Amino acid sequence: MSSRWYLMLVLPLLACSSGTKASTGRTERETDSVIGQSKVPGATAVKKALDVSDSSRRRVANEDSIATNP
């Protein structure tokens, strides 16, 4: 039970990480894009996740523009 509470407290803090990494100067998005284009195992899943994220972001932007410009 205590590990569940620990996870509930720690996971939100991990989600609030910085946008850029100090060691490379790249954003998380840029790093994921490089991984998605590589030949390492799982790279196709990273690429697919980025594509889904982009699609979702475009859809939300379109919905927002419809709401502001009826």
N, C-alpha and C positions, 0 to 999 in steps of 0.2 A: 504494500500500500504506500509506503513512504517513497518508493522509487517512482510511482505514478505522480505523486505531488512534485517530486523533484523535476520530472520531465515537464510538467505543466508550468513550472516556473522558469526552467532553463530554455525551453524551445522558443518562447517569444523573444527572449534576449538574443538568441542566436539569429533570429530573423532580422534583427535591427543592426546588422553589420554594415560596415562602411561600403560605399559604392565602388571604390577603387582599392586595389591591392597595392600596398606600399612597395612590395618587392618588384613587381612588374610594371606598375603604373596603368594596368589595364582594368577596365570595369569587369564585373562578373559576366556581363553579357558578351563582351569581347573574348574573354577567356573561354566561355562556353562555345562560342562560335568557332574558335580555333580547335577545340576538342571535337566539335561536330564535324569538322572538315578533315580530321586526321583518320588514320587507319586503326586506331586502338579499339579493342572490343567495347561495345556500348556506344560508340560514337554516333551510330545511326539513330539510337534512341535520343541522344542529346540533340541531334539535328532536328528530329521530329518534334521534340518538345519545344524547341525554339520556333519552329514553323507554326505549331499550334498557338504558342504565345503571341506571335505576330498576327495571326489570323484573328485571335480574340481581341487584341488591341485595336486592329482596324475596324472590327465590327462595333466595338464600344465607341470608337471615335465617330463612326458613321451615325450611330444612334444619337450621340450627343449633338452632332451637327443638325440632325433632323429636329431635335427638340429645341434648338436655339433659332433655327430658320424654318418655321412652319410653312 
